[in-house]
Amino acid sequence: NNNLYINDINYLSSYLGLKNWFDRSLWHQAKYAMSINSIPELAFNISKIINSICGKTKKCLILDLDNTCWGGEIGEDGLDGIKIGKETAIAESFRSFQIYIKELRQRGIAIAVCSKNDFKNAKQGFNHPESILKFSDFASFKANWIDKNLNILDIAKELNIGIDSIVFIDDNPVERELVSSQIPNIKVPNIGENIENFIDYIDKNGYFESVNLLDDDINRNEYYEENKKRTLEQASFKS
C-alpha cells in the first residue's frame, strides 16, 4: 500500500527505554498509552515522516574537515598525523562517521566540503589508507581561506539546489555562528565538538529521513556531477 507509512515505535520505545516509555499511573487515570515525556519524542518522529512525505527533507550535507572528517589538522599534522582508523577510540569514531556519510551518499544525498584549508592538503586527507570517503565522493569541494558562508553559497549555486535543502556540519562554534547568521535558511545544527555524538545528532533529527528510495534518488549524485560540468561548459561561452 503506497499510502501506508511506518512509524517504528518499537525502535523508539527501545531507544528511550521501556521504563521511560510507559507510565502505569497515567494509563489507569487517563488511558495514556505512553508517558508524558515520551509523547514529544513520538510527535517529533511523526513530524519527520510527514516532512519526508511532503518532500521537505534535506538534499545536501556540507562538511568541515579538521576535527570533523578526521581528528587533528591536516595542514599541521600531515597525512600520517591525522586520526582516523582503528588504532584508538577517537580514530575509530571518525572512521564510523565517514562510514555513515558514505551511506548517506549511497542513498542519494549530495556531500560537499567547505573548509578553511589549503586545497592540496585538504584533498590529500582523503588519501589516508583508513579514509572511507574519497575525493571523488564529493559533489563539490571548497578548501580555501574564503569565508565559509560565501563558499556555501557557491556550492548551492554549483549544485543548483536551494539553501534550505542544505545541512552544514562544523565542530567550530565560531564558524557555525558565522554561517547561520549570514545564511538564514541553512540548517546549522549545534553539533558540539564530540565526534562520538555526530551520527546520532544528524540521524535522530531526521534531516535526511526518507519514506522510500527511488532510482532518481540513488542517481542524484550523478546528476549533480553532470550539472557541474554543464555549468563549467556554459561559462566558457559568451552567448
Buried (B, 14 or more C-beta within 10 A) or exposed (E): EEEEEEEEBEEBBEBBEEEBBBBEEBEEEEEBEBBEEBEEBBEEBEEBBEBBBEEEBBBBBBBBBBBBBBBBBBBEBEBEEBBBBEEEEBBBBBBBBBEBBBEBBEEBBBBBBBBBBBEEBBBBBBEBEBBBBEBEBBBBBBBBEEBBBBBBBEBBEBBEBEBBBBBBBBBBEEBBEBBBEBBEEBBBBEBEEEBBEBBEBBEBBBBBBBBEEEEEBEEBBEBBBEBBEEEEEEEEEEE
